[in-house]
Amino acid sequence: MTEEISKEVKSEIFKLVSMPGTEIENIPTIINNEFETNLDYEEVMKILSDEYLKHDLDYGRRLCCRF
């Protein structure tokens, strides 16, 4: 199902994740109400983990902790 999700929905997920005070458990409900989709918590976590692995977001932390 991850391939069927539009870029607009993905960008909204990333925006919600970066907002302070937004719980990840609430993101599927917010997205489903706004875009009339049928996402669940597992699909949101899959999108976030794919993005994490695609951009190797752990790289900066490894550089920081190495010294």
C-alpha positions as CSV (number, residue, x, y, z in Angstrom):
1,M,0.0,0.0,0.0
2,T,3.0,2.3,0.5
3,E,3.4,2.8,-3.3
4,E,-0.2,4.0,-3.6
5,I,0.1,6.8,-1.1
6,S,0.5,10.2,-2.8
7,K,3.4,12.6,-2.2
8,E,0.9,15.1,-0.7
9,V,-0.1,12.6,2.0
10,K,3.5,11.6,2.7
11,S,4.5,15.3,3.1
12,E,1.6,15.8,5.5
13,I,2.8,12.8,7.5
14,F,6.3,14.2,7.7
15,K,4.9,17.7,8.7
16,L,2.8,16.1,11.5
17,V,5.7,14.1,12.8
18,S,7.9,17.2,13.0
19,M,5.2,19.2,14.9
20,P,5.7,19.3,18.7
21,G,2.9,17.8,20.6
22,T,1.6,15.5,17.8
23,E,1.5,11.8,18.8
24,I,2.4,9.3,16.1
25,E,-0.6,7.2,17.2
26,N,-2.9,10.1,16.2
27,I,-1.4,10.7,12.8
28,P,-3.4,8.0,10.9
29,T,-6.7,9.5,12.3
30,I,-5.7,13.0,11.3
31,I,-4.6,11.9,7.8
32,N,-7.7,9.8,7.3
33,N,-10.0,12.7,8.2
34,E,-8.2,15.2,6.0
35,F,-7.5,13.1,2.9
36,E,-10.2,10.5,3.2
37,T,-7.7,7.6,3.1
38,N,-7.6,4.4,5.0
39,L,-4.2,4.4,6.6
40,D,-3.4,2.6,9.9
41,Y,-0.6,3.0,12.4
42,E,1.5,0.2,10.8
43,E,1.4,1.9,7.3
44,V,2.5,5.2,8.8
45,M,5.4,3.5,10.6
46,K,6.4,1.8,7.3
47,I,6.5,5.1,5.5
48,L,8.6,6.7,8.2
49,S,11.0,3.7,8.3
50,D,11.4,3.7,4.6
51,E,12.2,7.4,4.6
52,Y,14.7,6.9,7.4
53,L,16.5,4.1,5.6
54,K,16.4,5.9,2.2
55,H,18.1,9.0,3.6
56,D,20.3,7.3,6.2
57,L,19.2,9.7,8.9
58,D,21.3,8.0,11.4
59,Y,24.5,9.1,9.7
60,G,24.7,12.5,11.5
61,R,24.3,10.8,14.9
62,R,27.1,8.4,14.2
63,L,29.5,11.3,13.2
64,C,28.6,13.2,16.3
65,C,29.1,10.2,18.7
66,R,32.3,9.0,17.1
67,F,34.3,11.9,18.6
